[in-house]
Amino acid sequence: MPGTELANTRVDSWLWAVRLFKSRSQATAACRAGHVRVNGERAKPATGVKVGDEVVVRGGERERVVVVRRILAKRVGAAVAAEALTDNSPPPPPPVVRAAVPQRDRGAGRPTKRERRELQRLRGY
């Protein structure tokens, strides 16, 4: 594969090749939904990426900011895929920042009417 360097490729194909998405159809859907930006501009699935472009993928729990270091047209091993990008993503939030989900004790049964109303008030309904 060393002799098959490309000048550019589709953004959905590249995102799948570097393993930011599990399938190419997921990458295409993210582009169509507006969750992918290339150099600050909203990217369609067929938008071309080249070496040096900044790709921002929004989705899941956090935003991923990557810089293209190498163009890949086909899916490759994880080690090669890691070399094809530079990850400039902000670190994920620490676990203590995430809101804790209240849980009932096991065997406590269904909540009473009073407990249900307190839960609804707590959730803001």
PATINU-344764 format. One record per atom (N, C-alpha, C, O, CB): residue number from 0; x, y, z; residue in one letter. Coordinates in nm, 3 decimals. Glycine has a CB too. Example, Ala and Ser with C-alpha at 12.3 -4.5 7.8 and 13.67 -1.06 7.14 Angstrom:
# residues 2
[0 [1.319 -0.569 0.780] 'a']
[0 [1.230 -0.450 0.780] 'a']
[0 [1.320 -0.330 0.780] 'a']
[0 [1.424 -0.332 0.846] 'a']
[0 [1.131 -0.447 0.905] 'a']
[1 [1.285 -0.225 0.708] 's']
[1 [1.367 -0.106 0.714] 's']
[1 [1.290 0.003 0.787] 's']
[1 [1.341 0.114 0.804] 's']
[1 [1.408 -0.060 0.572] 's']
//
This chain:
# residues 125
[0 [0.080 -0.120 0.000] 'm']
[0 [0.000 0.000 0.000] 'm']
[0 [0.085 0.127 0.000] 'm']
[0 [0.029 0.234 -0.023] 'm']
[0 [-0.091 -0.001 0.118] 'm']
[1 [0.216 0.123 0.024] 'p']
[1 [0.295 0.245 0.026] 'p']
[1 [0.293 0.320 -0.107] 'p']
[1 [0.304 0.442 -0.107] 'p']
[1 [0.437 0.213 0.062] 'p']
[2 [0.279 0.253 -0.219] 'g']
[2 [0.282 0.319 -0.348] 'g']
[2 [0.147 0.373 -0.392] 'g']
[2 [0.136 0.429 -0.500] 'g']
[2 [0.333 0.227 -0.450] 'g']
[3 [0.043 0.355 -0.308] 't']
[3 [-0.091 0.397 -0.347] 't']
[3 [-0.136 0.520 -0.269] 't']
[3 [-0.250 0.523 -0.222] 't']
[3 [-0.190 0.283 -0.327] 't']
[4 [-0.051 0.620 -0.255] 'e']
[4 [-0.088 0.742 -0.186] 'e']
[4 [-0.184 0.822 -0.273] 'e']
[4 [-0.160 0.840 -0.392] 'e']
[4 [0.037 0.826 -0.151] 'e']
[5 [-0.292 0.871 -0.215] 'l']
[5 [-0.392 0.946 -0.286] 'l']
[5 [-0.380 1.095 -0.253] 'l']
[5 [-0.326 1.131 -0.148] 'l']
[5 [-0.533 0.895 -0.252] 'l']
[6 [-0.429 1.180 -0.342] 'a']
[6 [-0.427 1.323 -0.316] 'a']
[6 [-0.541 1.362 -0.222] 'a']
[6 [-0.521 1.441 -0.130] 'a']
[6 [-0.437 1.401 -0.448] 'a']
[7 [-0.660 1.306 -0.246] 'n']
[7 [-0.773 1.329 -0.158] 'n']
[7 [-0.873 1.214 -0.170] 'n']
[7 [-0.865 1.133 -0.262] 'n']
[7 [-0.842 1.465 -0.190] 'n']
[8 [-0.967 1.211 -0.075] 't']
[8 [-1.070 1.108 -0.075] 't']
[8 [-1.195 1.164 -0.009] 't']
[8 [-1.191 1.273 0.049] 't']
[8 [-1.022 0.979 -0.002] 't']
[9 [-1.304 1.092 -0.017] 'r']
[9 [-1.430 1.135 0.044] 'r']
[9 [-1.418 1.134 0.195] 'r']
[9 [-1.350 1.049 0.252] 'r']
[9 [-1.546 1.044 -0.001] 'r']
[10 [-1.483 1.230 0.261] 'v']
[10 [-1.473 1.239 0.405] 'v']
[10 [-1.540 1.121 0.474] 'v']
[10 [-1.489 1.073 0.575] 'v']
[10 [-1.534 1.369 0.453] 'v']
[11 [-1.652 1.072 0.421] 'd']
[11 [-1.718 0.958 0.487] 'd']
[11 [-1.632 0.833 0.478] 'd']
[11 [-1.626 0.755 0.573] 'd']
[11 [-1.854 0.933 0.424] 'd']
[12 [-1.567 0.813 0.365] 's']
[12 [-1.479 0.698 0.347] 's']
[12 [-1.357 0.708 0.439] 's']
[12 [-1.314 0.608 0.497] 's']
[12 [-1.434 0.687 0.200] 's']
[13 [-1.301 0.828 0.453] 'w']
[13 [-1.183 0.846 0.537] 'w']
[13 [-1.218 0.825 0.684] 'w']
[13 [-1.142 0.762 0.758] 'w']
[13 [-1.121 0.986 0.516] 'w']
[14 [-1.333 0.877 0.728] 'l']
[14 [-1.374 0.860 0.867] 'l']
[14 [-1.392 0.713 0.903] 'l']
[14 [-1.359 0.670 1.013] 'l']
[14 [-1.503 0.935 0.894] 'l']
[15 [-1.445 0.636 0.808] 'w']
[15 [-1.461 0.492 0.829] 'w']
[15 [-1.326 0.422 0.827] 'w']
[15 [-1.301 0.331 0.907] 'w']
[15 [-1.554 0.431 0.722] 'w']
[16 [-1.237 0.464 0.737] 'a']
[16 [-1.106 0.399 0.724] 'a']
[16 [-1.020 0.420 0.847] 'a']
[16 [-0.943 0.331 0.884] 'a']
[16 [-1.034 0.451 0.600] 'a']
[17 [-1.031 0.536 0.913] 'v']
[17 [-0.949 0.561 1.032] 'v']
[17 [-1.021 0.521 1.161] 'v']
[17 [-0.976 0.554 1.270] 'v']
[17 [-0.910 0.707 1.039] 'v']
[18 [-1.133 0.452 1.146] 'r']
[18 [-1.206 0.391 1.257] 'r']
[18 [-1.271 0.489 1.353] 'r']
[18 [-1.281 0.461 1.473] 'r']
[18 [-1.113 0.303 1.333] 'r']
[19 [-1.314 0.605 1.303] 'l']
[19 [-1.395 0.694 1.385] 'l']
[19 [-1.541 0.652 1.384] 'l']
[19 [-1.618 0.690 1.472] 'l']
[19 [-1.380 0.839 1.336] 'l']
[20 [-1.580 0.572 1.283] 'f']
[20 [-1.714 0.515 1.274] 'f']
[20 [-1.700 0.367 1.245] 'f']
[20 [-1.606 0.324 1.178] 'f']
[20 [-1.799 0.586 1.165] 'f']
[21 [-1.796 0.288 1.296] 'k']
[21 [-1.790 0.143 1.276] 'k']
[21 [-1.826 0.102 1.134] 'k']
[21 [-1.779 -0.001 1.086] 'k']
[21 [-1.883 0.074 1.372] 'k']
[22 [-1.907 0.183 1.067] 's']
[22 [-1.944 0.149 0.929] 's']
[22 [-1.944 0.277 0.846] 's']
[22 [-1.956 0.387 0.898] 's']
[22 [-2.083 0.079 0.923] 's']
[23 [-1.931 0.258 0.717] 'r']
[23 [-1.931 0.374 0.628] 'r']
[23 [-2.069 0.438 0.623] 'r']
[23 [-2.080 0.559 0.608] 'r']
[23 [-1.886 0.334 0.487] 'r']
[24 [-2.172 0.357 0.636] 's']
[24 [-2.307 0.414 0.635] 's']
[24 [-2.331 0.503 0.757] 's']
[24 [-2.403 0.602 0.748] 's']
[24 [-2.413 0.302 0.631] 's']
[25 [-2.271 0.469 0.871] 'q']
[25 [-2.280 0.555 0.989] 'q']
[25 [-2.208 0.688 0.965] 'q']
[25 [-2.256 0.794 1.004] 'q']
[25 [-2.222 0.484 1.114] 'q']
[26 [-2.092 0.681 0.901] 'a']
[26 [-2.017 0.803 0.868] 'a']
[26 [-2.097 0.890 0.771] 'a']
[26 [-2.101 1.012 0.786] 'a']
[26 [-1.880 0.768 0.808] 'a']
[27 [-2.160 0.828 0.672] 't']
[27 [-2.241 0.901 0.576] 't']
[27 [-2.360 0.967 0.645] 't']
[27 [-2.392 1.082 0.617] 't']
[27 [-2.290 0.807 0.464] 't']
[28 [-2.425 0.894 0.735] 'a']
[28 [-2.540 0.949 0.807] 'a']
[28 [-2.499 1.067 0.895] 'a']
[28 [-2.573 1.165 0.905] 'a']
[28 [-2.607 0.840 0.894] 'a']
[29 [-2.382 1.058 0.958] 'a']
[29 [-2.334 1.169 1.041] 'a']
[29 [-2.307 1.292 0.956] 'a']
[29 [-2.335 1.404 0.999] 'a']
[29 [-2.207 1.128 1.117] 'a']
[30 [-2.252 1.273 0.837] 'c']
[30 [-2.227 1.386 0.746] 'c']
[30 [-2.359 1.450 0.704] 'c']
[30 [-2.372 1.572 0.704] 'c']
[30 [-2.147 1.340 0.622] 'c']
[31 [-2.457 1.367 0.669] 'r']
[31 [-2.586 1.420 0.625] 'r']
[31 [-2.658 1.493 0.738] 'r']
[31 [-2.730 1.590 0.713] 'r']
[31 [-2.675 1.306 0.574] 'r']
[32 [-2.637 1.449 0.862] 'a']
[32 [-2.702 1.511 0.977] 'a']
[32 [-2.632 1.639 1.021] 'a']
[32 [-2.683 1.710 1.108] 'a']
[32 [-2.708 1.414 1.092] 'a']
[33 [-2.516 1.669 0.962] 'g']
[33 [-2.445 1.791 0.997] 'g']
[33 [-2.351 1.778 1.115] 'g']
[33 [-2.313 1.879 1.175] 'g']
[33 [-2.542 1.899 1.024] 'g']
[34 [-2.313 1.655 1.150] 'h']
[34 [-2.225 1.632 1.265] 'h']
[34 [-2.078 1.634 1.228] 'h']
[34 [-1.993 1.618 1.315] 'h']
[34 [-2.259 1.502 1.330] 'h']
[35 [-2.046 1.652 1.100] 'v']
[35 [-1.906 1.650 1.054] 'v']
[35 [-1.875 1.784 0.988] 'v']
[35 [-1.951 1.834 0.906] 'v']
[35 [-1.880 1.532 0.955] 'v']
[36 [-1.760 1.842 1.027] 'r']
[36 [-1.712 1.966 0.967] 'r']
[36 [-1.569 1.946 0.920] 'r']
[36 [-1.488 1.884 0.988] 'r']
[36 [-1.721 2.085 1.068] 'r']
[37 [-1.539 2.000 0.802] 'v']
[37 [-1.404 1.995 0.748] 'v']
[37 [-1.358 2.139 0.734] 'v']
[37 [-1.418 2.217 0.660] 'v']
[37 [-1.397 1.918 0.611] 'v']
[38 [-1.252 2.175 0.804] 'n']
[38 [-1.198 2.312 0.805] 'n']
[38 [-1.306 2.414 0.839] 'n']
[38 [-1.310 2.522 0.779] 'n']
[38 [-1.136 2.345 0.669] 'n']
[39 [-1.392 2.382 0.935] 'g']
[39 [-1.494 2.474 0.981] 'g']
[39 [-1.622 2.476 0.900] 'g']
[39 [-1.720 2.537 0.942] 'g']
[39 [-1.440 2.608 0.985] 'g']
[40 [-1.623 2.412 0.785] 'e']
[40 [-1.741 2.410 0.699] 'e']
[40 [-1.815 2.277 0.714] 'e']
[40 [-1.752 2.172 0.729] 'e']
[40 [-1.702 2.433 0.552] 'e']
[41 [-1.948 2.283 0.711] 'r']
[41 [-2.028 2.161 0.717] 'r']
[41 [-1.995 2.074 0.597] 'r']
[41 [-1.989 2.122 0.484] 'r']
[41 [-2.179 2.193 0.722] 'r']
[42 [-1.973 1.944 0.621] 'a']
[42 [-1.928 1.853 0.517] 'a']
[42 [-2.039 1.761 0.470] 'a']
[42 [-2.109 1.700 0.551] 'a']
[42 [-1.810 1.771 0.566] 'a']
[43 [-2.054 1.750 0.339] 'k']
[43 [-2.139 1.648 0.281] 'k']
[43 [-2.057 1.520 0.274] 'k']
[43 [-1.935 1.526 0.286] 'k']
[43 [-2.192 1.691 0.138] 'k']
[44 [-2.120 1.404 0.256] 'p']
[44 [-2.043 1.278 0.251] 'p']
[44 [-1.936 1.276 0.142] 'p']
[44 [-1.832 1.212 0.160] 'p']
[44 [-2.137 1.163 0.229] 'p']
[45 [-1.958 1.344 0.030] 'a']
[45 [-1.862 1.341 -0.080] 'a']
[45 [-1.757 1.452 -0.072] 'a']
[45 [-1.676 1.466 -0.163] 'a']
[45 [-1.936 1.351 -0.211] 'a']
[46 [-1.757 1.530 0.035] 't']
[46 [-1.658 1.635 0.050] 't']
[46 [-1.519 1.573 0.054] 't']
[46 [-1.497 1.474 0.124] 't']
[46 [-1.684 1.718 0.178] 't']
[47 [-1.427 1.629 -0.018] 'g']
[47 [-1.291 1.576 -0.023] 'g']
[47 [-1.209 1.621 0.096] 'g']
[47 [-1.221 1.735 0.141] 'g']
[47 [-1.224 1.618 -0.151] 'g']
[48 [-1.124 1.531 0.146] 'v']
[48 [-1.029 1.567 0.251] 'v']
[48 [-0.890 1.541 0.197] 'v']
[48 [-0.867 1.448 0.120] 'v']
[48 [-1.054 1.486 0.382] 'v']
[49 [-0.796 1.626 0.239] 'k']
[49 [-0.657 1.611 0.199] 'k']
[49 [-0.569 1.628 0.322] 'k']
[49 [-0.617 1.667 0.428] 'k']
[49 [-0.618 1.713 0.087] 'k']
[50 [-0.444 1.599 0.309] 'v']
[50 [-0.351 1.606 0.421] 'v']
[50 [-0.348 1.750 0.473] 'v']
[50 [-0.336 1.844 0.396] 'v']
[50 [-0.208 1.560 0.378] 'v']
[51 [-0.360 1.765 0.604] 'g']
[51 [-0.359 1.895 0.668] 'g']
[51 [-0.496 1.948 0.704] 'g']
[51 [-0.507 2.045 0.778] 'g']
[51 [-0.291 1.992 0.580] 'g']
[52 [-0.603 1.887 0.652] 'd']
[52 [-0.739 1.932 0.684] 'd']
[52 [-0.774 1.898 0.829] 'd']
[52 [-0.729 1.797 0.883] 'd']
[52 [-0.841 1.867 0.588] 'd']
[53 [-0.855 1.986 0.890] 'e']
[53 [-0.904 1.960 1.025] 'e']
[53 [-1.048 1.910 1.015] 'e']
[53 [-1.133 1.976 0.955] 'e']
[53 [-0.895 2.088 1.115] 'e']
[54 [-1.075 1.793 1.072] 'v']
[54 [-1.207 1.733 1.068] 'v']
[54 [-1.261 1.728 1.211] 'v']
[54 [-1.197 1.675 1.301] 'v']
[54 [-1.203 1.590 1.005] 'v']
[55 [-1.382 1.785 1.230] 'v']
[55 [-1.447 1.786 1.361] 'v']
[55 [-1.570 1.697 1.352] 'v']
[55 [-1.657 1.719 1.268] 'v']
[55 [-1.486 1.931 1.406] 'v']
[56 [-1.576 1.595 1.438] 'v']
[56 [-1.688 1.502 1.441] 'v']
[56 [-1.759 1.519 1.574] 'v']
[56 [-1.700 1.498 1.680] 'v']
[56 [-1.641 1.353 1.420] 'v']
[57 [-1.885 1.556 1.568] 'r']
[57 [-1.965 1.575 1.688] 'r']
[57 [-2.061 1.457 1.698] 'r']
[57 [-2.131 1.426 1.601] 'r']
[57 [-2.042 1.711 1.685] 'r']
[58 [-2.065 1.394 1.811] 'g']
[58 [-2.154 1.279 1.829] 'g']
[58 [-2.110 1.197 1.947] 'g']
[58 [-1.996 1.205 1.992] 'g']
[58 [-2.157 1.193 1.703] 'g']
[59 [-2.200 1.119 1.997] 'g']
[59 [-2.167 1.039 2.114] 'g']
[59 [-2.155 1.128 2.237] 'g']
[59 [-2.231 1.224 2.252] 'g']
[59 [-2.036 0.961 2.092] 'g']
[60 [-2.061 1.098 2.322] 'e']
[60 [-2.045 1.174 2.445] 'e']
[60 [-1.957 1.297 2.429] 'e']
[60 [-1.966 1.389 2.509] 'e']
[60 [-1.987 1.086 2.550] 'e']
[61 [-1.872 1.300 2.326] 'r']
[61 [-1.781 1.414 2.314] 'r']
[61 [-1.752 1.446 2.169] 'r']
[61 [-1.787 1.372 2.077] 'r']
[61 [-1.651 1.385 2.388] 'r']
[62 [-1.686 1.559 2.150] 'e']
[62 [-1.651 1.605 2.016] 'e']
[62 [-1.508 1.561 1.985] 'e']
[62 [-1.419 1.572 2.070] 'e']
[62 [-1.664 1.760 2.005] 'e']
[63 [-1.486 1.510 1.865] 'r']
[63 [-1.352 1.467 1.823] 'r']
[63 [-1.298 1.567 1.721] 'r']
[63 [-1.364 1.599 1.623] 'r']
[63 [-1.356 1.322 1.762] 'r']
[64 [-1.178 1.615 1.746] 'v']
[64 [-1.111 1.707 1.654] 'v']
[64 [-0.984 1.637 1.608] 'v']
[64 [-0.894 1.610 1.688] 'v']
[64 [-1.079 1.847 1.723] 'v']
[65 [-0.977 1.607 1.476] 'v']
[65 [-0.862 1.535 1.422] 'v']
[65 [-0.807 1.610 1.301] 'v']
[65 [-0.880 1.678 1.229] 'v']
[65 [-0.900 1.391 1.384] 'v']
[66 [-0.676 1.595 1.282] 'v']
[66 [-0.610 1.653 1.165] 'v']
[66 [-0.563 1.539 1.077] 'v']
[66 [-0.504 1.442 1.126] 'v']
[66 [-0.489 1.745 1.207] 'v']
[67 [-0.590 1.549 0.948] 'v']
[67 [-0.556 1.444 0.852] 'v']
[67 [-0.404 1.445 0.829] 'v']
[67 [-0.348 1.546 0.786] 'v']
[67 [-0.633 1.463 0.717] 'v']
[68 [-0.339 1.334 0.858] 'r']
[68 [-0.196 1.321 0.832] 'r']
[68 [-0.168 1.233 0.711] 'r']
[68 [-0.063 1.243 0.649] 'r']
[68 [-0.124 1.265 0.953] 'r']
[69 [-0.263 1.147 0.679] 'r']
[69 [-0.245 1.053 0.568] 'r']
[69 [-0.383 1.017 0.513] 'r']
[69 [-0.478 1.000 0.588] 'r']
[69 [-0.167 0.925 0.614] 'r']
[70 [-0.391 1.006 0.382] 'i']
[70 [-0.517 0.971 0.316] 'i']
[70 [-0.528 0.819 0.305] 'i']
[70 [-0.436 0.752 0.258] 'i']
[70 [-0.527 1.037 0.175] 'i']
[71 [-0.641 0.767 0.350] 'l']
[71 [-0.668 0.624 0.340] 'l']
[71 [-0.799 0.605 0.265] 'l']
[71 [-0.898 0.672 0.295] 'l']
[71 [-0.673 0.556 0.481] 'l']
[72 [-0.800 0.516 0.170] 'a']
[72 [-0.922 0.488 0.095] 'a']
[72 [-0.991 0.361 0.145] 'a']
[72 [-1.112 0.347 0.133] 'a']
[72 [-0.891 0.475 -0.054] 'a']
[73 [-0.913 0.269 0.200] 'k']
[73 [-0.967 0.142 0.250] 'k']
[73 [-0.942 0.133 0.399] 'k']
[73 [-0.851 0.196 0.452] 'k']
[73 [-0.903 0.021 0.176] 'k']
[74 [-1.024 0.054 0.466] 'r']
[74 [-1.007 0.033 0.610] 'r']
[74 [-0.880 -0.048 0.635] 'r']
[74 [-0.855 -0.148 0.568] 'r']
[74 [-1.131 -0.038 0.671] 'r']
[75 [-0.802 -0.004 0.732] 'v']
[75 [-0.674 -0.069 0.762] 'v']
[75 [-0.670 -0.104 0.910] 'v']
[75 [-0.765 -0.077 0.984] 'v']
[75 [-0.553 0.023 0.724] 'v']
[76 [-0.561 -0.163 0.952] 'g']
[76 [-0.544 -0.201 1.092] 'g']
[76 [-0.542 -0.080 1.183] 'g']
[76 [-0.518 0.032 1.138] 'g']
[76 [-0.417 -0.280 1.109] 'g']
[77 [-0.567 -0.103 1.311] 'a']
[77 [-0.577 0.005 1.408] 'a']
[77 [-0.447 0.084 1.420] 'a']
[77 [-0.450 0.206 1.436] 'a']
[77 [-0.616 -0.049 1.543] 'a']
[78 [-0.333 0.016 1.413] 'a']
[78 [-0.205 0.085 1.425] 'a']
[78 [-0.181 0.180 1.308] 'a']
[78 [-0.135 0.292 1.328] 'a']
[78 [-0.090 -0.017 1.434] 'a']
[79 [-0.213 0.137 1.187] 'v']
[79 [-0.196 0.221 1.069] 'v']
[79 [-0.298 0.335 1.071] 'v']
[79 [-0.267 0.447 1.032] 'v']
[79 [-0.212 0.137 0.939] 'v']
[80 [-0.420 0.306 1.117] 'a']
[80 [-0.523 0.410 1.124] 'a']
[80 [-0.485 0.519 1.224] 'a']
[80 [-0.513 0.636 1.200] 'a']
[80 [-0.658 0.349 1.163] 'a']
[81 [-0.420 0.482 1.334] 'a']
[81 [-0.378 0.580 1.434] 'a']
[81 [-0.271 0.673 1.378] 'a']
[81 [-0.264 0.789 1.417] 'a']
[81 [-0.326 0.509 1.559] 'a']
[82 [-0.189 0.624 1.286] 'e']
[82 [-0.085 0.706 1.225] 'e']
[82 [-0.142 0.802 1.120] 'e']
[82 [-0.075 0.898 1.082] 'e']
[82 [0.022 0.618 1.162] 'e']
[83 [-0.263 0.776 1.073] 'a']
[83 [-0.323 0.856 0.966] 'a']
[83 [-0.388 0.984 1.017] 'a']
[83 [-0.434 1.065 0.936] 'a']
[83 [-0.425 0.774 0.891] 'a']
[84 [-0.393 1.003 1.149] 'l']
[84 [-0.455 1.123 1.203] 'l']
[84 [-0.383 1.170 1.327] 'l']
[84 [-0.315 1.094 1.394] 'l']
[84 [-0.602 1.099 1.233] 'l']
[85 [-0.401 1.299 1.357] 't']
[85 [-0.354 1.357 1.482] 't']
[85 [-0.477 1.398 1.560] 't']
[85 [-0.558 1.478 1.512] 't']
[85 [-0.257 1.480 1.457] 't']
[86 [-0.492 1.345 1.680] 'd']
[86 [-0.611 1.371 1.760] 'd']
[86 [-0.589 1.493 1.848] 'd']
[86 [-0.506 1.490 1.939] 'd']
[86 [-0.647 1.248 1.846] 'd']
[87 [-0.662 1.601 1.822] 'n']
[87 [-0.655 1.723 1.900] 'n']
[87 [-0.781 1.743 1.983] 'n']
[87 [-0.816 1.856 2.019] 'n']
[87 [-0.634 1.844 1.809] 'n']
[88 [-0.849 1.635 2.015] 's']
[88 [-0.976 1.642 2.088] 's']
[88 [-0.952 1.688 2.230] 's']
[88 [-0.850 1.654 2.290] 's']
[88 [-1.047 1.505 2.087] 's']
[89 [-1.046 1.765 2.286] 'p']
[89 [-1.036 1.799 2.427] 'p']
[89 [-1.055 1.674 2.512] 'p']
[89 [-1.125 1.582 2.470] 'p']
[89 [-1.139 1.908 2.465] 'p']
[90 [-0.996 1.670 2.630] 'p']
[90 [-1.010 1.549 2.712] 'p']
[90 [-1.155 1.531 2.756] 'p']
[90 [-1.228 1.628 2.773] 'p']
[90 [-0.918 1.557 2.836] 'p']
[91 [-1.197 1.405 2.775] 'p']
[91 [-1.335 1.381 2.820] 'p']
[91 [-1.354 1.434 2.962] 'p']
[91 [-1.258 1.441 3.038] 'p']
[91 [-1.370 1.230 2.814] 'p']
[92 [-1.476 1.471 2.998] 'p']
[92 [-1.500 1.522 3.133] 'p']
[92 [-1.475 1.413 3.236] 'p']
[92 [-1.499 1.296 3.209] 'p']
[92 [-1.643 1.576 3.146] 'p']
[93 [-1.427 1.451 3.354] 'p']
[93 [-1.404 1.349 3.457] 'p']
[93 [-1.536 1.287 3.501] 'p']
[93 [-1.641 1.350 3.490] 'p']
[93 [-1.331 1.411 3.578] 'p']
[94 [-1.531 1.164 3.551] 'p']
[94 [-1.655 1.093 3.586] 'p']
[94 [-1.737 1.163 3.695] 'p']
[94 [-1.859 1.147 3.698] 'p']
[94 [-1.623 0.954 3.631] 'p']
[95 [-1.673 1.240 3.784] 'v']
[95 [-1.748 1.304 3.893] 'v']
[95 [-1.836 1.417 3.841] 'v']
[95 [-1.932 1.455 3.908] 'v']
[95 [-1.653 1.357 3.999] 'v']
[96 [-1.806 1.473 3.724] 'v']
[96 [-1.885 1.583 3.668] 'v']
[96 [-2.018 1.532 3.615] 'v']
[96 [-2.118 1.603 3.620] 'v']
[96 [-1.807 1.653 3.557] 'v']
[97 [-2.019 1.411 3.564] 'r']
[97 [-2.142 1.353 3.512] 'r']
[97 [-2.245 1.338 3.623] 'r']
[97 [-2.210 1.307 3.736] 'r']
[97 [-2.114 1.217 3.446] 'r']
[98 [-2.371 1.361 3.591] 'a']
[98 [-2.477 1.352 3.690] 'a']
[98 [-2.500 1.206 3.729] 'a']
[98 [-2.505 1.117 3.644] 'a']
[98 [-2.606 1.415 3.636] 'a']
[99 [-2.515 1.184 3.856] 'a']
[99 [-2.543 1.049 3.906] 'a']
[99 [-2.690 1.018 3.887] 'a']
[99 [-2.776 1.103 3.914] 'a']
[99 [-2.502 1.035 4.054] 'a']
[100 [-2.720 0.899 3.842] 'v']
[100 [-2.858 0.857 3.821] 'v']
[100 [-2.906 0.790 3.949] 'v']
[100 [-2.849 0.691 3.993] 'v']
[100 [-2.870 0.761 3.699] 'v']
[101 [-3.012 0.844 4.010] 'p']
[101 [-3.061 0.782 4.133] 'p']
[101 [-3.120 0.644 4.104] 'p']
[101 [-3.187 0.623 4.004] 'p']
[101 [-3.166 0.872 4.202] 'p']
[102 [-3.093 0.551 4.195] 'q']
[102 [-3.144 0.416 4.178] 'q']
[102 [-3.215 0.373 4.307] 'q']
[102 [-3.173 0.407 4.417] 'q']
[102 [-3.030 0.317 4.142] 'q']
[103 [-3.321 0.297 4.289] 'r']
[103 [-3.394 0.245 4.404] 'r']
[103 [-3.325 0.119 4.455] 'r']
[103 [-3.258 0.047 4.380] 'r']
[103 [-3.541 0.215 4.366] 'r']
[104 [-3.342 0.094 4.583] 'd']
[104 [-3.288 -0.028 4.641] 'd']
[104 [-3.358 -0.148 4.581] 'd']
[104 [-3.478 -0.144 4.551] 'd']
[104 [-3.303 -0.027 4.794] 'd']
[105 [-3.282 -0.254 4.563] 'r']
[105 [-3.339 -0.374 4.504] 'r']
[105 [-3.440 -0.434 4.602] 'r']
[105 [-3.412 -0.447 4.721] 'r']
[105 [-3.227 -0.477 4.470] 'r']
[106 [-3.557 -0.471 4.551] 'g']
[106 [-3.660 -0.531 4.634] 'g']
[106 [-3.749 -0.428 4.701] 'g']
[106 [-3.835 -0.465 4.780] 'g']
[106 [-3.598 -0.617 4.738] 'g']
[107 [-3.730 -0.299 4.673] 'a']
[107 [-3.810 -0.196 4.737] 'a']
[107 [-3.949 -0.185 4.675] 'a']
[107 [-4.036 -0.116 4.729] 'a']
[107 [-3.740 -0.061 4.729] 'a']
[108 [-3.970 -0.252 4.562] 'g']
[108 [-4.100 -0.249 4.499] 'g']
[108 [-4.121 -0.122 4.418] 'g']
[108 [-4.028 -0.044 4.395] 'g']
[108 [-4.209 -0.262 4.602] 'g']
[109 [-4.244 -0.103 4.376] 'r']
[109 [-4.277 0.015 4.297] 'r']
[109 [-4.277 0.138 4.387] 'r']
[109 [-4.302 0.127 4.507] 'r']
[109 [-4.413 -0.001 4.226] 'r']
[110 [-4.248 0.254 4.330] 'p']
[110 [-4.253 0.375 4.413] 'p']
[110 [-4.397 0.410 4.451] 'p']
[110 [-4.491 0.387 4.375] 'p']
[110 [-4.187 0.494 4.338] 'p']
[111 [-4.410 0.465 4.569] 't']
[111 [-4.542 0.511 4.612] 't']
[111 [-4.579 0.637 4.535] 't']
[111 [-4.496 0.694 4.464] 't']
[111 [-4.546 0.537 4.766] 't']
[112 [-4.703 0.679 4.549] 'k']
[112 [-4.747 0.800 4.479] 'k']
[112 [-4.663 0.920 4.523] 'k']
[112 [-4.626 1.004 4.441] 'k']
[112 [-4.898 0.826 4.504] 'k']
[113 [-4.633 0.929 4.651] 'r']
[113 [-4.553 1.040 4.703] 'r']
[113 [-4.412 1.036 4.646] 'r']
[113 [-4.359 1.139 4.603] 'r']
[113 [-4.548 1.034 4.857] 'r']
[114 [-4.350 0.916 4.645] 'e']
[114 [-4.215 0.903 4.589] 'e']
[114 [-4.214 0.936 4.440] 'e']
[114 [-4.120 0.998 4.391] 'e']
[114 [-4.161 0.760 4.612] 'e']
[115 [-4.319 0.894 4.367] 'r']
[115 [-4.326 0.923 4.224] 'r']
[115 [-4.334 1.073 4.200] 'r']
[115 [-4.268 1.125 4.110] 'r']
[115 [-4.447 0.852 4.161] 'r']
[116 [-4.414 1.143 4.279] 'r']
[116 [-4.425 1.288 4.265] 'r']
[116 [-4.293 1.357 4.297] 'r']
[116 [-4.257 1.455 4.232] 'r']
[116 [-4.537 1.343 4.356] 'r']
[117 [-4.221 1.308 4.396] 'e']
[117 [-4.090 1.364 4.430] 'e']
[117 [-3.991 1.342 4.315] 'e']
[117 [-3.911 1.430 4.283] 'e']
[117 [-4.036 1.302 4.561] 'e']
[118 [-3.997 1.224 4.255] 'l']
[118 [-3.909 1.196 4.140] 'l']
[118 [-3.942 1.289 4.022] 'l']
[118 [-3.852 1.340 3.955] 'l']
[118 [-3.923 1.049 4.097] 'l']
[119 [-4.071 1.309 3.997] 'q']
[119 [-4.111 1.399 3.887] 'q']
[119 [-4.067 1.542 3.915] 'q']
[119 [-4.022 1.611 3.824] 'q']
[119 [-4.265 1.394 3.866] 'q']
[120 [-4.078 1.587 4.040] 'r']
[120 [-4.035 1.722 4.077] 'r']
[120 [-3.884 1.735 4.060] 'r']
[120 [-3.834 1.839 4.016] 'r']
[120 [-4.076 1.754 4.222] 'r']
[121 [-3.811 1.629 4.096] 'l']
[121 [-3.666 1.630 4.084] 'l']
[121 [-3.623 1.636 3.937] 'l']
[121 [-3.526 1.704 3.903] 'l']
[121 [-3.607 1.507 4.152] 'l']
[122 [-3.695 1.565 3.851] 'r']
[122 [-3.663 1.563 3.708] 'r']
[122 [-3.713 1.687 3.635] 'r']
[122 [-3.677 1.710 3.520] 'r']
[122 [-3.722 1.439 3.644] 'r']
[123 [-3.796 1.766 3.700] 'g']
[123 [-3.843 1.890 3.641] 'g']
[123 [-3.967 1.878 3.555] 'g']
[123 [-3.988 1.959 3.465] 'g']
[123 [-3.736 1.949 3.560] 'g']
[124 [-4.049 1.776 3.581] 'y']
[124 [-4.173 1.758 3.502] 'y']
[124 [-4.284 1.839 3.562] 'y']
[124 [-4.396 1.838 3.511] 'y']
[124 [-4.214 1.610 3.496] 'y']
//
